[in-house]
């Protein structure tokens, strides 16, 4: 979150097993708002999208995607994260206001 906040990101949305009732979540998925972000200030790993996002997982223990259109579905990542991949029904995610954090 610090890396994104320092680059000007205002909001991130958290998904994955991290936002479930699991006692020991495996990971998290995140998408972040691109408006106002200075790409030159971003951690370069946040812009690497290898097939398994291994570099992001190694450094951040999760996947962080800019909230742009997801290629496979044609939806933004924010829209994509709000659909349960098991049953296709809408689901909740967590929004974090980075602008208000210090």
Number of C-alpha atoms within 10 A of each C-alpha: 15 11 12 23 21 17 18 20 22 20 19 23 21 21 22 16 15 18 15 12 8 9 8 9 12 11 15 17 18 21 22 24 19 19 12 10 17 13 14 8 13 17 13 10 16 19 14 14 14 9 6 9 17 16 16 20 16 11 11 15 14 19 23 25 22 18 20 16 14 15 9 7 10 11 14 15 21 23 15 18 21 17 15 12 11 6 7 9 9 13 11 13 18 13 14 15 13 17 12 9 10 7
